[in-house]
Amino acid sequence: MNAHTLVDLIQDVSIAVTAIGLIMGYLEYLRQGRQRRAEKYFELVREFGKYGEIIDLLRDDSPKLKKLKHSQREEFLGFYEDLALMLHSGLIQEHLAFYAFGYWLDKVWNSKHFWHDPKNKENTYWFLARQLQARLQSRRGKLMEFLKKHDRIESYPIVRRTFRF
C-alpha cells in the first residue's frame, strides 16, 4: 500500500466518523428537546394540580366562586397566561395543551360566578388568556373531530405519534 492510498483511506474514514458524529449529535439534540418539553408539560400538570379547589367549584359553576380571593383568581388565570406563552414559544404543542387544559379554560371563561364583574374578563390584563380562549374556540371542531376519530384501541399508534412532545 502506497502513501497516497493510505492518506486517502484515512481521509475517508475521518469524514465518515465526522458525519456519524454530527448525525448522532443532532439526534441527541432532538431527544433532549423532546425531553425538556415533556418535563415542562409534567411541570404544568403538577402546577395545575394546585388549583383543585377552584376546579371543584368550576365543575358546576358554583356561586362560591364569587368568594374566591382576587389573588386566587389571578393565580389561576396566570396559569393560562403562562400556558399561552409556552404555546407561542413552541415549548408545548397546541393540541396537547388544549387536550390537557382546554376544558377548564372553557369552563372558567364561560363561568357566571368566576367573573362576578363582567368587565373584568375584557380587561387588557387578560389579553393572553382571552387570546388562548379564542384560539381554543377556533380549533375546537378540529380537536373534537380528532378525538372522535381516534377514540378506539386500533388508533393508539396514530395518536401516540400525533401527541408527541
DSSP file (Angstrom, degrees, kcal/mol; ACC not computed):
  #  RESIDUE AA STRUCTURE BP1 BP2  ACC     N-H-->O    O-->H-N    N-H-->O    O-->H-N    TCO  KAPPA ALPHA  PHI   PSI    X-CA   Y-CA   Z-CA
    1    1 A M              0   0    0      0, 0.0     2,-0.1     0, 0.0     0, 0.0   0.000 360.0 360.0 360.0 127.2    0.0    0.0    0.0
    2    2 A N     >  -     0   0    0      1,-0.1     4,-1.8     4,-0.0     5,-0.1  -0.370 360.0-106.6 -87.2 171.3    1.5    3.3   -1.0
    3    3 A A  H  > S+     0   0    0      1,-0.2     4,-2.3     2,-0.2     5,-0.2   0.844 116.4  55.6 -65.8 -37.0    1.4    6.5    1.0
    4    4 A H  H  > S+     0   0    0      2,-0.2     4,-2.1     1,-0.2    -1,-0.2   0.904 108.6  47.4 -65.7 -41.6   -1.2    8.2   -1.3
    5    5 A T  H  > S+     0   0    0      2,-0.2     4,-2.3     1,-0.2    -1,-0.2   0.884 111.5  51.7 -65.2 -40.2   -3.7    5.4   -0.8
    6    6 A L  H  X S+     0   0    0     -4,-1.8     4,-2.4     2,-0.2    -2,-0.2   0.903 109.4  49.1 -63.8 -42.5   -3.1    5.4    2.9
    7    7 A V  H  X S+     0   0    0     -4,-2.3     4,-2.3     2,-0.2    -2,-0.2   0.913 111.5  49.8 -64.2 -43.0   -3.8    9.1    3.1
    8    8 A D  H  X S+     0   0    0     -4,-2.1     4,-2.5     2,-0.2    -2,-0.2   0.904 110.9  49.9 -61.9 -41.7   -7.0    8.7    1.1
    9    9 A L  H  X S+     0   0    0     -4,-2.3     4,-2.5     2,-0.2    -2,-0.2   0.915 110.9  48.7 -63.0 -44.6   -8.2    5.9    3.4
   10   10 A I  H  X S+     0   0    0     -4,-2.4     4,-2.4     2,-0.2    -2,-0.2   0.897 112.2  49.3 -63.5 -40.7   -7.5    8.0    6.5
   11   11 A Q  H  X S+     0   0    0     -4,-2.3     4,-2.3     2,-0.2    -2,-0.2   0.921 111.4  49.0 -64.3 -44.1   -9.4   11.0    5.0
   12   12 A D  H  X S+     0   0    0     -4,-2.5     4,-2.3     1,-0.2    -2,-0.2   0.917 112.7  47.5 -62.8 -43.3  -12.4    8.8    4.0
   13   13 A V  H  X S+     0   0    0     -4,-2.5     4,-2.7     1,-0.2    -1,-0.2   0.914 112.2  49.3 -64.4 -43.0  -12.5    7.2    7.5
   14   14 A S  H  X S+     0   0    0     -4,-2.4     4,-2.2     2,-0.2    -1,-0.2   0.871 110.8  50.2 -67.1 -35.5  -12.3   10.6    9.2
   15   15 A I  H  X S+     0   0    0     -4,-2.3     4,-2.5     2,-0.2    -1,-0.2   0.921 112.4  47.6 -65.7 -43.4  -15.0   12.1    7.0
   16   16 A A  H  X S+     0   0    0     -4,-2.3     4,-2.5     2,-0.2    -2,-0.2   0.916 112.7  48.2 -63.6 -43.6  -17.3    9.1    7.8
   17   17 A V  H  X S+     0   0    0     -4,-2.7     4,-2.4     2,-0.2    -1,-0.2   0.901 112.5  49.2 -64.3 -40.7  -16.6    9.4   11.6
   18   18 A T  H  X S+     0   0    0     -4,-2.2     4,-2.5     2,-0.2    -2,-0.2   0.917 111.4  49.1 -63.8 -44.2  -17.3   13.1   11.5
   19   19 A A  H  X S+     0   0    0     -4,-2.5     4,-2.4     2,-0.2    -2,-0.2   0.920 112.4  47.6 -62.8 -44.1  -20.6   12.6    9.6
   20   20 A I  H  X S+     0   0    0     -4,-2.5     4,-2.6     1,-0.2     5,-0.2   0.908 111.7  51.1 -63.2 -41.6  -21.7    9.9   12.0
   21   21 A G  H  X S+     0   0    0     -4,-2.4     4,-2.3     2,-0.2    -2,-0.2   0.902 110.6  48.3 -62.4 -41.9  -20.7   12.2   15.0
   22   22 A L  H  X S+     0   0    0     -4,-2.5     4,-2.3     2,-0.2    -2,-0.2   0.917 112.6  48.0 -65.1 -43.3  -22.7   15.0   13.5
   23   23 A I  H  X S+     0   0    0     -4,-2.4     4,-2.4     2,-0.2    -2,-0.2   0.928 113.5  46.9 -63.8 -44.6  -25.8   12.8   12.9
   24   24 A M  H  X S+     0   0    0     -4,-2.6     4,-2.2     1,-0.2    -1,-0.2   0.888 111.7  51.7 -65.6 -38.0  -25.6   11.4   16.4
   25   25 A G  H  X S+     0   0    0     -4,-2.3     4,-2.1    -5,-0.2    -1,-0.2   0.903 110.4  48.3 -63.5 -41.4  -25.2   14.9   17.9
   26   26 A Y  H  X S+     0   0    0     -4,-2.3     4,-2.3     2,-0.2    -2,-0.2   0.918 111.0  50.0 -65.7 -44.1  -28.2   16.1   16.0
   27   27 A L  H  X S+     0   0    0     -4,-2.4     4,-2.3     1,-0.2    -2,-0.2   0.885 111.0  49.5 -62.2 -38.6  -30.3   13.2   17.1
   28   28 A E  H  X S+     0   0    0     -4,-2.2     4,-2.7     2,-0.2    -1,-0.2   0.893 108.4  53.8 -66.0 -39.8  -29.3   13.7   20.8
   29   29 A Y  H  X S+     0   0    0     -4,-2.1     4,-1.9     2,-0.2    -2,-0.2   0.922 110.3  46.6 -58.7 -45.6  -30.2   17.4   20.4
   30   30 A L  H  X S+     0   0    0     -4,-2.3     4,-2.2     2,-0.2    -2,-0.2   0.907 111.7  51.2 -63.8 -42.0  -33.7   16.4   19.2
   31   31 A R  H  X S+     0   0    0     -4,-2.3     4,-2.4     1,-0.2    -2,-0.2   0.913 110.1  48.8 -62.4 -43.4  -34.0   13.9   22.0
   32   32 A Q  H  X S+     0   0    0     -4,-2.7     4,-2.5     2,-0.2    -1,-0.2   0.866 108.8  53.9 -66.6 -34.9  -33.1   16.5   24.6
   33   33 A G  H  X S+     0   0    0     -4,-1.9     4,-2.2     2,-0.2    -2,-0.2   0.928 110.5  46.0 -63.2 -44.6  -35.5   19.0   23.2
   34   34 A R  H  X S+     0   0    0     -4,-2.2     4,-2.5     1,-0.2    -2,-0.2   0.896 111.9  52.6 -63.2 -39.7  -38.4   16.5   23.5
   35   35 A Q  H  X S+     0   0    0     -4,-2.4     4,-2.5     2,-0.2    -2,-0.2   0.913 109.5  48.2 -63.7 -42.6  -37.2   15.6   27.0
   36   36 A R  H  X S+     0   0    0     -4,-2.5     4,-2.3     2,-0.2    -1,-0.2   0.902 112.0  49.2 -65.2 -40.6  -37.3   19.3   28.0
   37   37 A R  H  X S+     0   0    0     -4,-2.2     4,-2.3     2,-0.2    -1,-0.2   0.901 111.4  49.8 -65.7 -38.7  -40.7   19.8   26.5
   38   38 A A  H  X S+     0   0    0     -4,-2.5     4,-2.5     2,-0.2     5,-0.2   0.921 110.6  49.7 -64.4 -42.9  -42.0   16.7   28.3
   39   39 A E  H  X S+     0   0    0     -4,-2.5     4,-2.0     1,-0.2    -2,-0.2   0.903 110.8  50.2 -61.3 -40.7  -40.6   17.9   31.6
   40   40 A K  H  X S+     0   0    0     -4,-2.3     4,-2.0     2,-0.2    -1,-0.2   0.900 110.1  50.7 -65.2 -40.3  -42.2   21.3   31.0
   41   41 A Y  H  X S+     0   0    0     -4,-2.3     4,-2.3     2,-0.2    -2,-0.2   0.938 111.3  46.7 -62.5 -47.2  -45.6   19.6   30.3
   42   42 A F  H  X S+     0   0    0     -4,-2.5     4,-2.2     1,-0.2    -1,-0.2   0.822 109.5  55.2 -67.8 -29.2  -45.4   17.5   33.5
   43   43 A E  H  X S+     0   0    0     -4,-2.0     4,-2.5    -5,-0.2    -1,-0.2   0.899 107.8  49.7 -65.5 -40.4  -44.4   20.6   35.5
   44   44 A L  H  X S+     0   0    0     -4,-2.0     4,-2.8     2,-0.2    -2,-0.2   0.909 109.1  51.6 -63.3 -42.1  -47.6   22.3   34.1
   45   45 A V  H  X S+     0   0    0     -4,-2.3     4,-1.4     2,-0.2    -2,-0.2   0.921 111.3  47.2 -61.8 -43.8  -49.7   19.3   35.2
   46   46 A R  H  < S+     0   0    0     -4,-2.2     4,-0.5     1,-0.2    -1,-0.2   0.918 113.1  48.6 -63.3 -42.6  -48.2   19.4   38.7
   47   47 A E  H >< S+     0   0    0     -4,-2.5     3,-1.5     1,-0.2     4,-0.2   0.901 107.9  54.4 -64.5 -39.9  -48.8   23.1   38.9
   48   48 A F  H >< S+     0   0    0     -4,-2.8     3,-1.8     1,-0.3    -1,-0.2   0.812  96.1  68.3 -64.1 -29.0  -52.4   22.7   37.6
   49   49 A G  G >< S+     0   0    0     -4,-1.4     3,-0.9     1,-0.3    -1,-0.3   0.718  85.8  69.7 -62.2 -21.3  -53.0   20.2   40.5
   50   50 A K  G <  S+     0   0    0     -3,-1.5     3,-0.4    -4,-0.5    -1,-0.3   0.677  89.2  64.4 -69.4 -16.1  -52.7   23.1   42.9
   51   51 A Y  G <>  +     0   0    0     -3,-1.8     4,-2.6    -4,-0.2    -1,-0.2   0.018  61.2 123.6 -99.4  28.9  -56.0   24.5   41.7
   52   52 A G  H <> S+     0   0    0     -3,-0.9     4,-2.5     1,-0.2    -1,-0.2   0.866  72.1  53.5 -56.6 -40.1  -58.1   21.6   42.8
   53   53 A E  H  > S+     0   0    0     -3,-0.4     4,-1.7     2,-0.2    -1,-0.2   0.932 111.7  44.1 -62.9 -46.1  -60.4   23.8   44.9
   54   54 A I  H  > S+     0   0    0      1,-0.2     4,-2.1     2,-0.2    -2,-0.2   0.907 112.6  52.6 -65.8 -41.5  -61.1   26.2   42.0
   55   55 A I  H  X S+     0   0    0     -4,-2.6     4,-1.4     1,-0.2    -2,-0.2   0.905 106.9  52.4 -61.9 -42.2  -61.6   23.2   39.6
   56   56 A D  H  < S+     0   0    0     -4,-2.5     4,-0.5     1,-0.2    -1,-0.2   0.891 111.9  46.3 -60.6 -39.0  -64.2   21.6   42.0
   57   57 A L  H ><>S+     0   0    0     -4,-1.7     5,-2.7     1,-0.2     3,-0.5   0.832 109.4  54.8 -72.5 -31.6  -66.1   24.9   42.1
   58   58 A L  H ><5S+     0   0    0     -4,-2.1     3,-0.9     3,-0.2    -1,-0.2   0.749  86.9  81.4 -73.0 -23.1  -65.9   25.3   38.3
   59   59 A R  T 3<5S+     0   0    0     -4,-1.4    -1,-0.2     1,-0.3    -2,-0.2   0.889 116.4  11.1 -51.0 -43.8  -67.5   21.8   37.7
   60   60 A D  T < 5S-     0   0    0     -3,-0.5    -1,-0.3    -4,-0.5    -2,-0.2   0.098 108.9-107.7-122.8  22.0  -71.0   23.2   38.3
   61   61 A D  T < 5 -     0   0    0     -3,-0.9    -3,-0.2    -4,-0.1    51,-0.1   0.944  47.8-154.6  50.5  56.0  -70.2   27.0   38.2
   62   62 A S    > < -     0   0    0     -5,-2.7     3,-1.9     1,-0.1     4,-0.2  -0.270  21.5-128.2 -62.6 140.8  -70.7   27.2   42.0
   63   63 A P  G >  S+     0   0    0      0, 0.0     3,-1.6     0, 0.0     4,-0.3   0.698 103.9  78.8 -61.1 -17.9  -71.7   30.5   43.5
   64   64 A K  G >  S+     0   0    0      1,-0.3     3,-1.2     2,-0.2     4,-0.3   0.676  73.2  78.5 -64.9 -15.3  -68.9   30.0   45.9
   65   65 A L  G X  S+     0   0    0     -3,-1.9     3,-1.3     1,-0.3    -1,-0.3   0.815  83.6  63.4 -61.4 -29.0  -66.6   31.2   43.0
   66   66 A K  G <  S+     0   0    0     -3,-1.6    -1,-0.3     1,-0.2    -2,-0.2   0.780  97.1  57.7 -64.6 -25.6  -67.6   34.7   43.9
   67   67 A K  G <  S+     0   0    0     -3,-1.2    -1,-0.2    -4,-0.3    -2,-0.2   0.479  79.3 116.8 -86.7  -2.6  -66.0   34.3   47.3
   68   68 A L  S <  S-     0   0    0     -3,-1.3     2,-0.1    -4,-0.3    -3,-0.0  -0.360  74.3-107.1 -63.7 144.1  -62.6   33.5   45.9
   69   69 A K     >  -     0   0    0      1,-0.1     4,-1.9    -2,-0.0     3,-0.4  -0.385  23.9-118.2 -67.4 151.0  -59.9   35.9   46.8
   70   70 A H  H  > S+     0   0    0      1,-0.2     4,-2.5     2,-0.2     5,-0.2   0.879 116.0  55.9 -57.9 -38.5  -58.7   38.2   43.9
   71   71 A S  H  > S+     0   0    0      1,-0.2     4,-2.3     2,-0.2    -1,-0.2   0.844 103.9  53.5 -65.5 -33.3  -55.2   36.7   44.2
   72   72 A Q  H  > S+     0   0    0     -3,-0.4     4,-2.3     2,-0.2    -1,-0.2   0.911 110.1  47.3 -67.2 -41.8  -56.6   33.1   43.7
   73   73 A R  H  X S+     0   0    0     -4,-1.9     4,-2.8     2,-0.2     5,-0.3   0.939 112.9  48.7 -62.4 -46.3  -58.4   34.2   40.5
   74   74 A E  H  X S+     0   0    0     -4,-2.5     4,-2.3     1,-0.2    -2,-0.2   0.892 110.9  50.1 -62.4 -39.8  -55.2   35.9   39.3
   75   75 A E  H  X S+     0   0    0     -4,-2.3     4,-1.3     2,-0.2    -1,-0.2   0.916 112.3  47.2 -65.5 -42.9  -53.1   32.9   40.1
   76   76 A F  H  X S+     0   0    0     -4,-2.3     4,-1.0     1,-0.2     3,-0.4   0.936 116.4  42.7 -65.0 -46.7  -55.4   30.6   38.2
   77   77 A L  H  X S+     0   0    0     -4,-2.8     4,-1.8     1,-0.2    -1,-0.2   0.823 107.4  62.5 -68.8 -30.0  -55.7   32.8   35.2
   78   78 A G  H  X S+     0   0    0     -4,-2.3     4,-2.5    -5,-0.3    -1,-0.2   0.842  95.7  60.4 -62.3 -32.7  -52.0   33.4   35.4
   79   79 A F  H  X S+     0   0    0     -4,-1.3     4,-2.3    -3,-0.4    -1,-0.2   0.928 106.6  45.8 -58.5 -44.5  -51.5   29.7   34.8
   80   80 A Y  H  X S+     0   0    0     -4,-1.0     4,-2.3     2,-0.2    -2,-0.2   0.818 108.8  55.5 -70.9 -30.2  -53.3   30.1   31.4
   81   81 A E  H  X S+     0   0    0     -4,-1.8     4,-2.1     2,-0.2    -1,-0.2   0.929 109.9  46.6 -64.4 -43.8  -51.3   33.2   30.6
   82   82 A D  H  X S+     0   0    0     -4,-2.5     4,-2.2     1,-0.2    -2,-0.2   0.900 110.7  52.7 -63.4 -40.7  -48.1   31.1   31.1
   83   83 A L  H  X S+     0   0    0     -4,-2.3     4,-2.2     1,-0.2    -1,-0.2   0.908 107.5  51.9 -61.7 -42.2  -49.6   28.3   29.0
   84   84 A A  H  X S+     0   0    0     -4,-2.3     4,-2.5     1,-0.2    -1,-0.2   0.908 109.1  50.2 -61.0 -42.2  -50.3   30.8   26.2
   85   85 A L  H  X S+     0   0    0     -4,-2.1     4,-1.8     1,-0.2    -1,-0.2   0.896 110.0  50.4 -63.7 -39.0  -46.7   32.0   26.3
   86   86 A M  H  X>S+     0   0    0     -4,-2.2     5,-1.9     2,-0.2     6,-1.0   0.871 110.3  50.1 -67.4 -35.9  -45.5   28.4   26.1
   87   87 A L  H ><5S+     0   0    0     -4,-2.2     3,-0.8     1,-0.2    -2,-0.2   0.932 110.6  49.2 -65.2 -45.3  -47.7   27.7   23.2
   88   88 A H  H 3<5S+     0   0    0     -4,-2.5    -2,-0.2     1,-0.2    -1,-0.2   0.837 113.0  47.1 -63.9 -32.6  -46.4   30.8   21.4
   89   89 A S  H 3<5S-     0   0    0     -4,-1.8    -1,-0.2    -5,-0.2    -2,-0.2   0.554 113.2-117.0 -87.9  -6.9  -42.8   29.9   22.0
   90   90 A G  T <<5S+     0   0    0     -3,-0.8    -3,-0.2    -4,-0.7    -4,-0.1   0.611  77.5 126.2  84.1  11.9  -43.3   26.3   20.9
   91   91 A L  S   <S+     0   0    0     -5,-1.9     2,-0.4    -6,-0.2    -4,-0.2   0.755  79.0  26.0 -73.6 -23.1  -42.5   24.7   24.3
   92   92 A I  S    S-     0   0    0     -6,-1.0    -2,-0.2    -9,-0.1     2,-0.2  -0.998  88.7-113.6-139.8 142.6  -45.7   22.8   24.2
   93   93 A Q     >  -     0   0    0     -2,-0.4     4,-2.3    71,-0.2     3,-0.2  -0.508  22.8-127.5 -79.5 144.8  -47.9   21.7   21.3
   94   94 A E  H  > S+     0   0    0      1,-0.2     4,-2.7     2,-0.2     5,-0.3   0.905 105.4  49.6 -59.1 -48.3  -51.2   23.2   20.9
   95   95 A H  H  > S+     0   0    0      1,-0.2     4,-1.8     2,-0.2    -1,-0.2   0.844 112.1  49.5 -65.4 -31.3  -53.3   20.0   20.7
   96   96 A L  H  > S+     0   0    0     -3,-0.2     4,-2.3     2,-0.2    -1,-0.2   0.910 111.8  48.3 -71.1 -42.0  -51.7   18.7   23.8
   97   97 A A  H  X>S+     0   0    0     -4,-2.3     4,-2.9     1,-0.2     5,-0.6   0.912 114.1  45.8 -64.1 -42.9  -52.3   21.9   25.7
   98   98 A F  H  X5S+     0   0    0     -4,-2.7     4,-1.3     3,-0.2     5,-0.5   0.874 112.7  50.7 -70.0 -36.0  -55.9   22.0   24.7
   99   99 A Y  H  <5S+     0   0    0     -4,-1.8     4,-0.2    -5,-0.3    -2,-0.2   0.919 119.9  35.2 -65.4 -42.9  -56.5   18.4   25.4
  100  100 A A  H  <5S+     0   0    0     -4,-2.3    -2,-0.2    -5,-0.1    -3,-0.2   0.860 139.2   9.5 -81.5 -37.0  -55.0   18.7   28.9
  101  101 A F  H  X5S+     0   0    0     -4,-2.9     4,-1.4    -5,-0.2     3,-0.2   0.492 100.2  90.5-125.8  -7.1  -56.1   22.1   30.0
  102  102 A G  H  X<S+     0   0    0     -4,-1.3     4,-2.4    -5,-0.6     5,-0.2   0.851  81.3  60.1 -66.3 -36.8  -58.6   23.4   27.4
  103  103 A Y  H  > S+     0   0    0     -5,-0.5     4,-2.3     1,-0.2    -1,-0.2   0.919 108.2  44.5 -58.1 -44.5  -61.7   22.1   29.1
  104  104 A W  H  > S+     0   0    0      2,-0.2     4,-2.6    -3,-0.2    -1,-0.2   0.810 109.6  55.4 -75.6 -28.2  -61.1   24.1   32.3
  105  105 A L  H  X S+     0   0    0     -4,-1.4     4,-2.4     2,-0.2    -1,-0.2   0.923 110.1  47.1 -64.2 -42.9  -60.2   27.2   30.4
  106  106 A D  H  X S+     0   0    0     -4,-2.4     4,-1.9     2,-0.2    -2,-0.2   0.916 112.1  50.4 -63.3 -43.6  -63.6   27.0   28.6
  107  107 A K  H  < S+     0   0    0     -4,-2.3     4,-0.3     1,-0.2    -2,-0.2   0.929 114.3  43.0 -61.5 -46.1  -65.3   26.4   32.0
  108  108 A V  H >< S+     0   0    0     -4,-2.6     3,-0.8     1,-0.2    -1,-0.2   0.883 112.6  53.2 -69.9 -36.1  -63.7   29.4   33.6
  109  109 A W  H 3< S+     0   0    0     -4,-2.4    -1,-0.2     1,-0.2    -2,-0.2   0.852 115.4  39.9 -68.4 -32.8  -64.2   31.6   30.6
  110  110 A N  T 3< S+     0   0    0     -4,-1.9    -1,-0.2    -5,-0.2     2,-0.2   0.326  89.0 121.2 -97.6   7.2  -68.0   30.8   30.5
  111  111 A S    <>  -     0   0    0     -3,-0.8     4,-0.6    -4,-0.3    -3,-0.0  -0.501  48.0-161.1 -73.9 136.7  -68.5   30.9   34.2
  112  112 A K  T  4 S+     0   0    0     -2,-0.2    -1,-0.1     2,-0.1   -50,-0.0   0.809  91.2  42.6 -81.0 -32.9  -71.0   33.4   35.6
  113  113 A H  T  4 S+     0   0    0      1,-0.2     3,-0.5   -52,-0.1    -1,-0.1   0.761 104.9  59.2 -91.8 -26.5  -69.7   33.3   39.1
  114  114 A F  T  4 S+     0   0    0      1,-0.3     2,-1.0    -6,-0.1     3,-0.2   0.917 111.2  44.1 -66.7 -41.4  -65.9   33.4   38.5
  115  115 A W     <  +     0   0    0     -4,-0.6    -1,-0.3     1,-0.2     6,-0.1  -0.641  68.0 164.0-100.5  73.3  -66.3   36.7   36.6
  116  116 A H  S    S+     0   0    0     -2,-1.0    -1,-0.2    -3,-0.5    -2,-0.1   0.736  74.6  53.5 -67.3 -18.3  -68.6   38.5   39.0
  117  117 A D  S >> S-     0   0    0     -3,-0.2     3,-1.8     1,-0.1     4,-0.6  -0.936  78.7-159.0-111.4 105.0  -67.6   41.7   37.3
  118  118 A P  H >> S+     0   0    0      0, 0.0     3,-0.7     0, 0.0     4,-0.6   0.784  89.3  60.4 -58.1 -28.9  -68.3   41.1   33.6
  119  119 A K  H >4 S+     0   0    0      1,-0.2     3,-0.7     2,-0.2     4,-0.3   0.787  90.5  71.1 -68.3 -25.2  -65.9   43.9   32.6
  120  120 A N  H X4 S+     0   0    0     -3,-1.8     3,-1.3     1,-0.3    -1,-0.2   0.852  91.0  57.8 -59.7 -36.5  -63.0   42.1   34.3
  121  121 A K  H << S+     0   0    0     -3,-0.7    -1,-0.3    -4,-0.6    -2,-0.2   0.833 106.6  48.9 -63.6 -32.7  -63.0   39.4   31.6
  122  122 A E  T << S+     0   0    0     -3,-0.7    -1,-0.3    -4,-0.6    -2,-0.2   0.387  82.2 127.2 -90.6   4.3  -62.4   42.1   29.0
  123  123 A N    X   -     0   0    0     -3,-1.3     3,-1.7    -4,-0.3    -3,-0.0  -0.339  68.3-127.1 -60.8 140.2  -59.5   43.7   30.9
  124  124 A T  G >  S+     0   0    0      1,-0.3     3,-1.5     2,-0.1     4,-0.2   0.708 104.6  75.7 -63.9 -18.2  -56.4   44.1   28.9
  125  125 A Y  G 3  S+     0   0    0      1,-0.3     3,-0.3     2,-0.1    -1,-0.3   0.803  95.3  49.1 -61.5 -29.0  -54.5   42.4   31.7
  126  126 A W  G <> S+     0   0    0     -3,-1.7     4,-2.7    -6,-0.2    -1,-0.3  -0.028  72.8 123.9-101.9  29.8  -56.0   39.1   30.5
  127  127 A F  H <> S+     0   0    0     -3,-1.5     4,-2.6     1,-0.2    -1,-0.2   0.916  74.8  46.0 -56.7 -47.5  -55.1   39.6   26.8
  128  128 A L  H  > S+     0   0    0     -3,-0.3     4,-2.5     2,-0.2    -1,-0.2   0.891 113.7  48.3 -67.2 -39.1  -53.2   36.3   26.6
  129  129 A A  H  > S+     0   0    0      2,-0.2     4,-2.4     1,-0.2    -1,-0.2   0.914 113.4  48.1 -65.5 -41.8  -55.8   34.2   28.3
  130  130 A R  H  X S+     0   0    0     -4,-2.7     4,-2.2     2,-0.2    -2,-0.2   0.901 112.6  48.8 -64.3 -41.1  -58.5   35.8   26.1
  131  131 A Q  H  X S+     0   0    0     -4,-2.6     4,-2.3    -5,-0.2    -2,-0.2   0.893 110.7  50.7 -65.3 -40.3  -56.4   35.1   23.0
  132  132 A L  H  X S+     0   0    0     -4,-2.5     4,-2.5     2,-0.2    -2,-0.2   0.903 109.6  50.5 -64.1 -41.6  -55.8   31.5   24.2
  133  133 A Q  H  X S+     0   0    0     -4,-2.4     4,-2.5     2,-0.2    -2,-0.2   0.912 110.8  48.8 -63.0 -42.4  -59.6   31.0   24.7
  134  134 A A  H  X S+     0   0    0     -4,-2.2     4,-2.3     2,-0.2    -2,-0.2   0.896 111.2  50.4 -64.1 -39.5  -60.3   32.4   21.1
  135  135 A R  H  X S+     0   0    0     -4,-2.3     4,-1.3     2,-0.2    -2,-0.2   0.904 110.4  49.9 -64.2 -42.0  -57.6   30.0   19.7
  136  136 A L  H  X S+     0   0    0     -4,-2.5     4,-0.7     1,-0.2     3,-0.4   0.930 111.0  49.2 -61.7 -46.3  -59.3   27.1   21.6
  137  137 A Q  H >< S+     0   0    0     -4,-2.5     3,-0.6     1,-0.2     4,-0.4   0.894 109.3  51.7 -62.2 -40.7  -62.7   28.0   20.2
  138  138 A S  H 3< S+     0   0    0     -4,-2.3    -1,-0.2     1,-0.2     4,-0.2   0.766 118.8  36.8 -69.8 -23.4  -61.4   28.3   16.7
  139  139 A R  H 3X S+     0   0    0     -4,-1.3     4,-2.3    -3,-0.4    -1,-0.2   0.352  86.9 100.5-108.7   4.8  -59.8   24.9   16.8
  140  140 A R  H <X S+     0   0    0     -4,-0.7     4,-2.9    -3,-0.6     5,-0.3   0.912  81.5  51.1 -57.6 -46.6  -62.4   23.1   18.9
  141  141 A G  H  > S+     0   0    0     -4,-0.4     4,-2.4     1,-0.2    -1,-0.2   0.910 110.9  48.0 -59.7 -43.7  -64.1   21.4   16.0
  142  142 A K  H  > S+     0   0    0      2,-0.2     4,-2.1    -4,-0.2    -1,-0.2   0.906 113.8  46.9 -65.0 -42.3  -60.8   20.0   14.7
  143  143 A L  H  X S+     0   0    0     -4,-2.3     4,-2.6     2,-0.2    -2,-0.2   0.923 113.6  47.5 -66.0 -44.7  -59.7   18.7   18.1
  144  144 A M  H  X S+     0   0    0     -4,-2.9     4,-2.6     2,-0.2     5,-0.2   0.885 111.2  51.7 -65.5 -37.6  -63.1   17.1   18.8
  145  145 A E  H  X S+     0   0    0     -4,-2.4     4,-2.5    -5,-0.3    -1,-0.2   0.915 110.6  48.9 -62.8 -42.9  -63.1   15.5   15.3
  146  146 A F  H  X S+     0   0    0     -4,-2.1     4,-2.0     2,-0.2    -2,-0.2   0.935 113.1  46.6 -61.8 -47.0  -59.6   14.1   16.0
  147  147 A L  H  < S+     0   0    0     -4,-2.6     4,-0.4     1,-0.2    -2,-0.2   0.898 113.9  47.8 -64.6 -40.9  -60.7   12.7   19.4
  148  148 A K  H >< S+     0   0    0     -4,-2.6     3,-0.8     1,-0.2    -1,-0.2   0.914 112.9  48.8 -65.6 -42.3  -63.9   11.2   18.0
  149  149 A K  H 3< S+     0   0    0     -4,-2.5    -2,-0.2     1,-0.2    -1,-0.2   0.862 119.6  36.8 -65.1 -36.8  -62.0    9.6   15.1
  150  150 A H  T 3< S+     0   0    0     -4,-2.0     2,-1.8    -5,-0.2    -1,-0.2   0.201  78.2 113.9-107.1  15.8  -59.3    8.1   17.2
  151  151 A D    <   +     0   0    0     -3,-0.8     2,-0.3    -4,-0.4    -1,-0.1  -0.347  62.5  83.6 -86.0  58.7  -61.2    7.1   20.3
  152  152 A R  S >  S-     0   0    0     -2,-1.8     3,-1.5     1,-0.1     4,-0.2  -0.980  87.3-110.4-155.0 157.0  -60.7    3.4   19.7
  153  153 A I  G >  S+     0   0    0     -2,-0.3     3,-1.6     1,-0.3    -1,-0.1   0.811 111.1  61.2 -64.3 -33.2  -57.9    1.0   20.5
  154  154 A E  G 3  S+     0   0    0      1,-0.3    -1,-0.3     2,-0.1     4,-0.2   0.688  98.5  60.0 -70.6 -13.2  -56.7    0.5   16.9
  155  155 A S  G X> S+     0   0    0     -3,-1.5     4,-2.6     1,-0.2     3,-0.5   0.491  73.4 102.5 -87.7  -3.3  -55.9    4.2   16.7
  156  156 A Y  H <> S+     0   0    0     -3,-1.6     4,-2.8     1,-0.2     5,-0.2   0.883  79.3  49.0 -51.5 -48.0  -53.4    4.1   19.5
  157  157 A P  H 3> S+     0   0    0      0, 0.0     4,-1.6     0, 0.0    -1,-0.2   0.884 113.2  48.2 -62.2 -35.3  -50.2    4.1   17.3
  158  158 A I  H <> S+     0   0    0     -3,-0.5     4,-1.7    -4,-0.2    -2,-0.2   0.940 114.6  44.5 -67.6 -47.0  -51.6    7.0   15.3
  159  159 A V  H  X S+     0   0    0     -4,-2.6     4,-2.9     1,-0.2    -1,-0.2   0.890 109.8  56.7 -65.0 -39.1  -52.5    9.0   18.4
  160  160 A R  H  < S+     0   0    0     -4,-2.8    -1,-0.2    -5,-0.3    -2,-0.2   0.892 109.7  45.0 -60.4 -39.6  -49.2    8.2   20.0
  161  161 A R  H  < S+     0   0    0     -4,-1.6     3,-0.4    -5,-0.2    -1,-0.2   0.831 114.3  50.1 -72.5 -30.9  -47.3    9.7   17.0
  162  162 A T  H  < S+     0   0    0     -4,-1.7     2,-1.6     1,-0.2    -2,-0.2   0.904 104.2  56.6 -75.1 -42.5  -49.6   12.7   17.0
  163  163 A F  S  < S+     0   0    0     -4,-2.9    -1,-0.2    -5,-0.1     2,-0.2  -0.435  79.1 148.8 -90.2  62.5  -49.3   13.6   20.7
  164  164 A R              0   0    0     -2,-1.6   -71,-0.2    -3,-0.4   -68,-0.1  -0.625 360.0 360.0 -92.3 155.3  -45.5   13.9   20.7
  165  165 A F              0   0    0     -2,-0.2  -128,-0.1   -73,-0.1    -1,-0.1   0.411 360.0 360.0 -88.3 360.0  -43.6   16.2   22.9
